[in-house]
Amino acid sequence: MYKSAIIYYPTDPKILGEIQREIAVFHCAAAVKYMDNIGLDDRQKIMVVDELLNEMAARQSSTA
């Protein structure tokens, strides 16, 4: 494959935040597409997202 690679890691917090938002948007879109592919209806999608948000909040409160 490749013998070497150049990885750009921005030091500007504004640019880094923008990249992280773009990655998050991509992941969200992929998750919604996956839920469509497995045949979840809107109610089931809402339940999945709510449970994920609850789990994330629980993890943040336990690490704080």
N, C-alpha and C positions, 0 to 999 in steps of 0.2 A: 504494500500500500504506500503510505508516505513515510519518508525517513525523518522528516522534521515538519514542524508546524509553528506558525506564529499565532499566538493567542492575544487578542487585544482586550485588556481589562481597563476600562476608563476609571480615572481617579476623580473625575467631576461627579459629585453626588447627584446632580440634576440629570446628567446623561445616564448614569447607572440606574437611577430610579425609573427613567423612561424605558430602558431595556428590560428591567424587571417587570414593568407593567405590560410590555408587549409579550413577554413570555407567559405571564399570567393569563392574558387574553387568549393566547394560543391554547394553553392548557384547558381553559374553560370551554372554548369552542370545541376542542377535541372530546371533552367529557360529554358535552351535550350531543354531539354527533354519535358518540358511542351509545348513549342512552336511547337515541332514536333508532339506532341499528338493532338494539336488543328488544325494541318494542315497548318501551315504557311510555305510559300516557303522561299527561301534564301533572296529574295529581301525584303519581309515583316519582316523577322528577323532582317535584317540590319537596316530597318527603326525603329523598336522598340528599338534596342540597341542605335542607334544614338539619338533618342528622350530621352532615359533615361540618356545618357551622357550629353546632353544639359541641362536637368533638374537638374542633379547633379551639373554641373558647375554653373548654375544660383543660386542654393541654397548656394553653397560655397562662391560665390562672394557677396551674400546678407548678409551672416553672418560675413564676414571678415571685 
